[in-house]
Amino acid sequence: MKFKLILSLLLLTIGFAAFSQEKPSEKGLIKISVMYPFAEGKTFNMEYYETKHMPMVAAFLGSNLVKYTIEKGVASGIPNQPLPYMAIGTFYVKSLSEYQAAIAPNRDAIRADFQNYTNVAPIILVSEVVK
C-alpha cells in the first residue's frame, strides 16, 4: 500500500513538473502574417503553398527565421458567415531589419511564384509578439 502511495505521489509530481514547464517565449519576435482573403471564384493550392512556396521564402530568411506556420481557413468565427481567409502563412523572425533585407532582393521571385498557387492578392501584417 505504501509503495502505491509513493508511486502515485511520484507520478503526480513528475506530471505536474512536465505540465508546469513553460514553452520558449515568442515575446519580442516579429510576426509576418500573409493572409489570403476568401472570395467567390478565387483559388488556393495548399499543397503547392506548403511544399514549394513557404519553404522557398523560409530559405530566403535563413537563421533569422525562428519558425513558420501554415493555416487553412475552415470557417468564420460567426456561424453562417463567409470564410474570411482561405489561408494564412506566418513567419516568426528575430529581426525586422534582417527580414526586410532578406526579402528585398527576392521580392520579385516571391511575387512571381504567387501564380503557381493562387489568384488572390495577399494582405500582409507585420507585428510584434507581446505575449
Backbone as JSON, one array per atom type, in Angstrom:
{
  "sequence": "MKFKLILSLLLLTIGFAAFSQEKPSEKGLIKISVMYPFAEGKTFNMEYYETKHMPMVAAFLGSNLVKYTIEKGVASGIPNQPLPYMAIGTFYVKSLSEYQAAIAPNRDAIRADFQNYTNVAPIILVSEVVK",
  "N": [[0.82, -1.18, 0.0], [1.91, 1.28, 0.86], [3.86, 1.52, -1.09], [2.33, 1.91, -3.44], [1.17, 4.39, -2.85], [3.44, 6.06, -2.64], [4.44, 5.73, -5.25], [2.3, 6.83, -6.7], [2.36, 9.5, -5.78], [4.89, 10.23, -6.72], [4.54, 9.97, -9.53], [2.53, 11.9, -9.86], [3.95, 14.21, -9.12], [5.95, 14.26, -11.11], [4.34, 14.5, -13.37], [3.1, 17.0, -12.84], [5.35, 18.67, -12.89], [6.15, 18.43, -15.55], [3.91, 19.49, -16.78], [3.92, 22.11, -15.83], [6.13, 23.3, -16.97], [7.27, 25.93, -18.94], [6.77, 26.84, -22.36], [9.2, 27.88, -24.79], [9.42, 31.37, -25.0], [7.71, 33.48, -27.29], [7.65, 36.11, -27.19], [8.49, 39.34, -28.22], [9.37, 38.57, -30.7], [9.2, 39.15, -34.23], [6.36, 39.0, -36.2], [5.19, 37.95, -39.23], [2.37, 38.0, -40.98], [0.78, 36.55, -43.62], [-1.99, 36.89, -45.32], [-4.65, 35.4, -47.06], [-7.4, 36.48, -48.51], [-10.74, 35.17, -48.65], [-12.84, 34.79, -51.47], [-15.53, 34.48, -53.76], [-14.86, 32.42, -56.55], [-12.12, 32.65, -56.33], [-8.96, 30.99, -55.98], [-6.85, 28.56, -54.31], [-3.97, 26.74, -53.92], [-3.16, 24.59, -51.68], [-1.34, 22.47, -51.31], [0.85, 23.09, -53.01], [1.58, 25.54, -51.87], [2.37, 24.74, -49.32], [4.46, 22.89, -49.85], [6.22, 24.05, -51.65], [6.16, 27.01, -51.99], [6.21, 28.27, -49.34], [8.51, 26.96, -48.12], [10.46, 27.97, -49.89], [10.43, 30.76, -49.38], [11.08, 30.68, -46.67], [13.7, 29.72, -46.82], [14.99, 31.95, -47.88], [14.99, 33.58, -45.65], [16.74, 32.49, -43.82], [18.88, 32.17, -40.95], [17.59, 34.03, -39.38], [14.98, 33.32, -39.23], [12.71, 31.93, -36.98], [10.54, 30.19, -36.83], [7.9, 28.89, -38.94], [4.42, 28.94, -39.79], [1.53, 27.39, -41.25], [-1.76, 27.94, -42.07], [-4.97, 26.69, -42.77], [-7.94, 28.04, -43.78], [-11.09, 27.28, -42.36], [-13.6, 28.01, -41.41], [-15.79, 30.74, -40.59], [-15.68, 32.96, -37.75], [-18.19, 33.54, -36.98], [-21.22, 31.88, -37.13], [-22.57, 30.69, -40.24], [-21.52, 32.7, -41.81], [-19.43, 34.08, -44.4], [-16.23, 32.58, -45.08], [-13.42, 34.24, -43.84], [-10.65, 34.17, -44.58], [-8.8, 32.19, -46.87], [-6.38, 31.03, -46.43], [-3.52, 31.37, -44.26], [-0.25, 32.3, -43.97], [2.47, 32.33, -41.78], [5.37, 33.89, -40.6], [7.84, 33.8, -38.12], [10.24, 35.86, -36.95], [13.49, 36.99, -35.79], [14.48, 39.56, -36.19], [13.29, 42.52, -37.59], [14.59, 44.22, -39.42], [16.5, 42.5, -40.54], [14.78, 40.67, -41.73], [13.53, 42.3, -43.67], [15.78, 42.96, -45.21], [16.41, 40.47, -46.24], [14.18, 39.81, -47.74], [13.87, 41.87, -49.64], [15.73, 41.66, -51.99], [14.62, 39.41, -53.09], [12.0, 39.77, -53.63], [10.7, 39.95, -56.18], [10.87, 37.29, -57.13], [9.38, 35.96, -55.19], [6.83, 37.14, -55.52], [6.35, 36.43, -58.21], [5.95, 33.74, -57.94], [3.42, 33.53, -56.86], [1.41, 33.06, -58.79], [1.54, 30.34, -59.14], [0.09, 29.15, -57.13], [-2.14, 30.65, -56.32], [-4.82, 33.0, -57.06], [-5.21, 35.24, -55.68], [-4.62, 38.37, -54.14], [-2.48, 38.81, -51.47], [-2.95, 39.96, -48.05], [-0.77, 41.62, -45.96], [0.48, 41.61, -42.73], [2.64, 43.01, -40.45], [3.83, 42.44, -37.29], [4.56, 42.7, -33.74], [5.18, 40.22, -31.36], [3.66, 40.29, -28.29], [2.96, 38.79, -26.12]],
  "CA": [[0.0, 0.0, 0.0], [2.8, 2.43, 0.9], [4.52, 1.6, -2.39], [1.38, 2.51, -4.37], [1.04, 5.79, -2.48], [4.69, 6.72, -3.04], [4.47, 5.75, -6.71], [1.28, 7.79, -7.15], [2.87, 10.84, -5.5], [6.0, 10.45, -7.64], [3.97, 10.21, -10.86], [1.84, 13.18, -9.8], [4.99, 15.24, -9.11], [6.56, 14.3, -12.45], [3.32, 15.04, -14.28], [2.95, 18.43, -12.57], [6.56, 19.35, -13.35], [6.09, 18.47, -17.01], [2.81, 20.39, -17.15], [4.2, 23.49, -15.45], [7.24, 23.86, -17.73], [6.83, 26.87, -19.96], [7.34, 26.75, -23.69], [10.02, 29.05, -25.07], [8.6, 32.55, -25.27], [7.77, 34.13, -28.6], [7.57, 37.54, -26.9], [9.53, 40.14, -28.84], [9.59, 38.17, -32.08], [8.44, 39.82, -35.28], [5.45, 38.05, -36.84], [4.72, 38.39, -40.55], [1.19, 37.23, -41.34], [0.41, 36.72, -45.03], [-3.36, 36.41, -45.28], [-5.26, 35.29, -48.38], [-8.85, 36.61, -48.32], [-11.67, 34.33, -49.4], [-13.82, 35.43, -52.34], [-16.05, 33.55, -54.77], [-14.06, 32.34, -57.77], [-10.69, 32.69, -56.02], [-8.42, 29.65, -55.76], [-5.64, 28.46, -53.49], [-3.41, 25.38, -53.96], [-2.49, 24.43, -50.39], [-0.2, 21.56, -51.43], [1.97, 23.85, -53.57], [1.97, 26.55, -50.88], [3.06, 24.04, -48.22], [5.66, 22.15, -50.24], [7.12, 24.83, -52.51], [6.26, 28.46, -51.76], [6.67, 28.63, -47.98], [9.91, 26.59, -47.93], [11.3, 28.89, -50.66], [10.55, 32.02, -48.63], [11.81, 30.36, -45.43], [15.13, 29.62, -47.16], [15.49, 33.32, -48.03], [15.09, 34.21, -44.33], [17.93, 31.96, -43.16], [18.94, 31.99, -39.5], [16.69, 34.98, -38.73], [13.69, 32.65, -39.08], [12.55, 31.08, -35.8], [9.61, 29.16, -37.27], [6.78, 29.37, -39.73], [3.21, 28.13, -39.71], [0.59, 27.48, -42.36], [-3.12, 27.68, -41.62], [-6.0, 26.57, -43.8], [-9.21, 28.52, -43.28], [-12.16, 26.28, -42.41], [-14.89, 28.59, -41.08], [-15.8, 32.08, -40.0], [-15.94, 32.96, -36.31], [-19.64, 33.72, -36.82], [-21.89, 30.86, -37.94], [-23.25, 31.03, -41.49], [-20.89, 33.85, -42.45], [-18.36, 33.62, -45.31], [-14.87, 32.38, -44.59], [-12.67, 35.48, -44.1], [-9.37, 33.9, -45.24], [-8.6, 30.82, -47.34], [-5.13, 30.55, -45.83], [-2.63, 32.35, -43.64], [1.12, 31.86, -43.73], [3.07, 33.2, -40.77], [6.79, 33.74, -40.31], [8.31, 34.4, -36.88], [11.66, 36.18, -37.13], [14.13, 37.69, -34.68], [14.79, 40.94, -36.52], [12.55, 43.08, -38.72], [15.52, 44.74, -40.43], [17.07, 41.34, -41.25], [13.7, 40.16, -42.58], [13.39, 43.2, -44.82], [16.99, 42.82, -46.03], [16.36, 39.17, -46.93], [13.05, 39.78, -48.68], [14.01, 42.89, -50.7], [16.3, 41.18, -53.26], [13.88, 38.23, -53.54], [10.59, 40.16, -53.75], [10.16, 39.59, -57.5], [10.73, 35.83, -57.2], [8.26, 35.6, -54.31], [5.59, 37.56, -56.19], [6.17, 35.64, -59.44], [5.5, 32.4, -57.55], [2.0, 33.57, -56.48], [0.58, 32.46, -59.84], [1.6, 28.88, -59.05], [-0.79, 28.6, -56.1], [-3.35, 31.43, -56.02], [-5.17, 34.18, -57.85], [-5.59, 36.21, -54.65], [-3.57, 39.27, -53.62], [-2.49, 38.67, -50.01], [-2.85, 41.09, -47.13], [0.38, 41.31, -45.1], [0.55, 42.34, -41.47], [3.87, 42.8, -39.68], [3.54, 42.8, -35.9], [5.49, 42.2, -32.72], [4.52, 39.38, -30.37], [3.77, 40.9, -26.97], [2.77, 37.76, -25.09]],
  "C": [[0.87, 1.25, 0.0], [3.47, 2.64, -0.45], [3.61, 2.29, -3.42], [1.23, 4.01, -4.11], [2.27, 6.58, -2.91], [4.77, 6.83, -4.56], [3.48, 6.77, -7.26], [1.77, 9.22, -6.94], [4.01, 11.2, -6.45], [5.48, 10.77, -9.04], [3.24, 11.54, -10.92], [2.85, 14.33, -9.84], [5.63, 15.38, -10.48], [5.59, 14.91, -13.44], [3.14, 16.53, -14.08], [4.16, 19.21, -13.07], [6.55, 19.48, -14.87], [5.04, 19.46, -17.48], [3.19, 21.85, -16.9], [5.38, 24.11, -16.2], [6.71, 24.74, -18.84], [7.51, 26.58, -21.29], [8.24, 27.97, -23.88], [9.13, 30.21, -25.5], [8.79, 33.06, -26.68], [7.74, 35.65, -28.42], [8.77, 38.25, -27.53], [9.84, 39.75, -30.27], [8.74, 39.02, -33.02], [7.64, 38.75, -36.0], [4.96, 38.66, -38.15], [3.59, 37.46, -40.94], [0.82, 37.56, -42.78], [-0.95, 36.05, -45.18], [-4.0, 36.49, -46.67], [-6.78, 35.32, -48.23], [-9.65, 35.66, -49.21], [-12.57, 35.22, -50.26], [-14.28, 34.39, -53.35], [-15.16, 33.59, -56.01], [-12.55, 32.41, -57.54], [-10.22, 31.29, -55.67], [-7.16, 29.7, -54.91], [-5.2, 27.0, -53.48], [-2.56, 25.19, -52.7], [-1.27, 23.52, -50.5], [1.03, 22.3, -51.97], [2.5, 24.85, -52.55], [2.82, 25.91, -49.77], [4.39, 23.44, -48.64], [6.66, 22.96, -51.06], [7.28, 26.28, -52.07], [6.83, 28.8, -50.37], [8.1, 28.17, -47.72], [10.87, 27.51, -48.71], [11.52, 30.19, -49.88], [11.34, 31.78, -47.34], [13.31, 30.28, -45.69], [15.75, 31.01, -47.33], [15.76, 33.95, -46.67], [16.27, 33.68, -43.51], [17.81, 31.85, -41.65], [18.1, 33.0, -38.72], [15.33, 34.34, -38.45], [13.7, 31.75, -37.85], [11.65, 29.9, -36.16], [8.62, 29.77, -38.24], [5.63, 28.4, -39.59], [2.37, 28.37, -40.95], [-0.77, 27.09, -41.82], [-4.07, 27.64, -42.81], [-7.31, 27.03, -43.18], [-10.29, 27.46, -43.41], [-13.54, 26.88, -42.1], [-14.7, 30.02, -40.59], [-16.02, 31.94, -38.49], [-17.41, 33.12, -36.0], [-20.34, 32.69, -37.7], [-22.61, 31.44, -39.15], [-22.72, 32.3, -42.15], [-19.77, 33.33, -43.35], [-17.02, 33.51, -44.6], [-14.07, 33.65, -44.85], [-11.36, 35.26, -44.87], [-9.3, 32.43, -45.66], [-7.39, 30.21, -46.66], [-4.39, 31.71, -45.21], [-1.28, 31.67, -43.45], [1.77, 32.84, -42.78], [4.54, 32.86, -40.58], [7.08, 34.45, -38.99], [9.82, 34.6, -37.04], [12.17, 36.97, -35.93], [14.25, 39.19, -34.94], [14.0, 41.41, -37.74], [13.5, 43.57, -39.8], [16.17, 43.6, -41.22], [16.02, 40.71, -42.17], [13.59, 41.0, -43.84], [14.58, 43.09, -45.76], [16.99, 41.51, -46.81], [15.28, 39.14, -48.0], [13.29, 40.71, -49.87], [14.6, 42.33, -52.01], [15.54, 39.99, -53.86], [12.39, 38.52, -53.77], [9.99, 39.73, -55.08], [9.96, 38.09, -57.64], [9.55, 35.36, -56.35], [6.94, 35.93, -55.0], [5.32, 36.75, -57.46], [5.63, 34.25, -59.11], [4.02, 32.37, -57.16], [1.14, 32.84, -57.51], [0.57, 30.94, -59.81], [0.63, 28.3, -58.01], [-2.06, 29.41, -55.82], [-3.58, 32.53, -57.04], [-5.67, 35.29, -56.92], [-4.39, 37.07, -54.28], [-3.6, 39.18, -52.1], [-2.48, 40.02, -49.29], [-1.72, 40.71, -46.17], [0.36, 42.22, -43.88], [1.86, 41.99, -40.79], [3.6, 43.3, -38.27], [4.63, 42.27, -34.97], [4.7, 41.4, -31.71], [4.74, 40.0, -29.0], [3.53, 39.92, -25.83], [2.64, 36.41, -25.73]]
}
